[in-house]
């Protein structure tokens, strides 16, 4: 079975590149290789990938589904090429949503844009976000079964739960909690 590279993996790579941007072209190549993308890169690619990831974060930060779709459609238009069937590596026939011989930045633009479109249309337009912890705000993609992820990591979720619990133990916190849930009194 050939795994479709246009699903979850490109969105995870986008998050990785956004959260911890590579400092050099060699670091970018190593991160892409670890994600299964084997294409050489130079400093031009590094700058183009940074610019693209910044634009992709606009999709993450969109105000609503319509805005998110418009921003993603702009990325897709910039990455568009006719889909084609290929067995370029001799490992099985599969579909590429990009032109042949693109530099690494162009390949990532196509992979991540199409991967994000498939992720959002397949799982829900709300499945990208920023961590609710004000000091964090790290972007995340929600791959959970329930689609209710609100934090970038279990660590942030736990810290916020502890903070809410401690706040509810103070007189002001109890009054606020009771005002929100009068039955809990």
Buried (B, 14 or more C-beta within 10 A) or exposed (E): EEEEBBBBBBBBBBBBBBEEBBEEBEBBBEBBEEBEBEBEBBEEBBEBBBEBBEBBBBBBBBEEEEEBBEBBEBBBEEBBEEEEEEEEEEEEEBEBBBBEEBBBBBBBBBBBBBBBBBBBEEBEBBBBBBBBBEEBEBBBBBBEEEEEBBBBBEEBBEBBEEEEEEEBEEEEBBEEBEEEEEEEE
